[in-house]
Amino acid sequence: MAKNKKVIKEQKKYQNLQERYEEMNDFLLDLIEEHKRAEEDLKYLKDFVHYKRMDEEFSYFREHAHEDENSELPFPYLVL
């Protein structure tokens, strides 16, 4: 009887670990997909900046921009 309880307890631990693994796997797959979309967006943005011949302006903005500290928005954004 004690052996059966121990086996059942081990099975529950394994099942719990399996469920956590599946949750983490789903999370990582979503994260990977989101990263791929972000990379694609970045490519389009880079190409758009180049297409508009704004490479120098972008470089200047990147070097001199800072987060707006007086923003009324709930999130910071970059300004010159």
C-alpha positions as CSV (number, residue, x, y, z in Angstrom):
1,M,0.0,0.0,0.0
2,A,2.8,2.4,0.9
3,K,4.5,1.5,-2.4
4,N,1.4,2.4,-4.4
5,K,1.1,5.8,-2.7
6,K,4.8,6.5,-3.5
7,V,4.2,5.5,-7.1
8,I,1.1,7.7,-7.4
9,K,3.0,10.6,-5.8
10,E,5.9,10.2,-8.3
11,Q,3.4,10.0,-11.2
12,K,1.8,13.2,-10.0
13,K,5.2,14.9,-9.9
14,Y,6.0,13.7,-13.4
15,Q,2.6,14.8,-14.7
16,N,3.1,18.3,-13.1
17,L,6.5,18.6,-14.6
18,Q,5.1,17.5,-18.0
19,E,2.4,20.2,-17.8
20,R,5.0,22.9,-16.8
21,Y,7.2,21.8,-19.7
22,E,4.3,22.1,-22.2
23,E,3.5,25.6,-20.8
24,M,7.1,26.7,-21.2
25,N,7.3,25.2,-24.6
26,D,4.2,27.1,-25.7
27,F,5.6,30.3,-24.2
28,L,8.9,29.9,-26.0
29,L,7.2,29.1,-29.3
30,D,5.1,32.3,-29.0
31,L,8.3,34.2,-28.1
32,I,10.1,32.9,-31.1
33,E,7.2,33.8,-33.4
34,E,7.1,37.3,-31.9
35,H,10.8,37.7,-32.4
36,K,10.5,36.7,-36.0
37,R,7.8,39.3,-36.6
38,A,10.0,41.9,-34.9
39,E,12.9,41.1,-37.1
40,E,10.7,41.3,-40.2
41,D,9.4,44.7,-39.0
42,L,12.9,45.9,-38.4
43,K,14.0,44.9,-41.9
44,Y,11.0,46.9,-43.3
45,L,11.9,49.9,-41.2
46,K,15.5,49.8,-42.2
47,D,14.6,49.5,-45.9
48,F,12.0,52.3,-45.5
49,V,14.6,54.6,-43.9
50,H,17.0,53.9,-46.8
51,Y,14.2,54.2,-49.4
52,K,13.3,57.7,-48.1
53,R,17.0,58.6,-48.0
54,M,16.8,59.3,-44.3
55,D,19.9,57.3,-43.3
56,E,21.8,60.4,-42.0
57,E,18.7,61.7,-40.1
58,F,18.2,58.3,-38.5
59,S,21.9,58.1,-37.4
60,Y,21.6,61.6,-35.9
61,F,18.4,60.7,-34.1
62,R,19.9,57.5,-32.8
63,E,22.9,59.3,-31.5
64,H,21.1,62.2,-29.9
65,A,17.7,61.1,-28.9
66,H,16.7,60.6,-25.3
67,E,13.5,59.5,-23.4
68,D,11.0,62.2,-22.8
69,E,10.9,62.7,-19.1
70,N,7.9,65.1,-19.1
71,S,5.7,62.7,-21.0
72,E,2.0,62.4,-20.0
73,L,1.9,59.1,-21.7
74,P,2.1,55.9,-19.6
75,F,5.2,54.9,-21.5
76,P,8.4,56.7,-22.5
77,Y,9.3,57.6,-26.0
78,L,12.4,59.0,-27.7
79,V,12.7,62.7,-28.6
80,L,15.5,65.0,-29.7
